[in-house]
Amino acid sequence: MNPFEMLQMKGRIENFGRQHPRVAAFFAENHQELREGAIVEIRITSPEGRSIVTNMRLTAEDEATINGMKEMMK
């Protein structure tokens, strides 16, 4: 990813945080739990009411990626 794309992504992430403050606050308050071995569950509910759920167990590589993203956002 080139530096210009990185700046664009940073702006989009900041905008997402402004548009969805509860999500940003949730991750800010619980970021220490996003470490190797933690399970992240995601649920999507469509406008029609269909629900889809998945989960993943974080690896050491995932933790490094998350930490890199946090550093990029500083």
N, C-alpha and C positions, 0 to 999 in steps of 0.2 A: 504494500500500500504506500503510495507516495505521500509526501508531507501535505499536499493540498487535500487529498482524500481524507487524511487523518484529521485535519482541521474541520472539514465538512462533517465527519462522523462525530467529532466532539460537539459541534453545534447541534447536531440532531439529537444526541443523547441529552444535552442540556435542555433542549426544547421538550423532549419527552418528559423529563423531570418536572418541568413547569406545567405541562398539560396533565400530568398524572401524579400529583404530589403525594398521594397516599402510597403509590408503588415506590417512588423514590425514597420516601420516609421509611417504608418497610425495609428496603435494602440497606439504607443508612444505619438503621437501628440494629439490624441483624447480620451485617456483613461478616462479623467474626465467625458466624456459623457456616459460612460458605467455604468449607475446607474439605480436604480429602476424607472420603467416607460418608459425607453428608448426602442425603437423598433430597433432590429437588423435584417437586411434583408440579406439573403444569396442567391446568384445566382450561379448555376453551368451550364456551357455550355460544352457539350460533344464534343469530336473531330469531331463528325458528325454534330454539330450545334444545337443539341437539347438543349433547355434551360429549367431549372427547378428552381423555385423560392419559397422560404419560408421565414417566418419571425417569430419573437417571441418578446414579451414584457418582459423585464427583471423584475424579482421579487427581493425583498430584499435578498432572499437566493442566487439568481444568483449573485447579487452584492457582497455578502460576499464571494462567491466562486471565483469570479474574483479577488477580493482584496487579497484573500489567495494565488492565483496563482502568483500575482504580488510580494507578499512578498517572496514566495518560489524562485522566479527568482533573487532576490537580492543577 
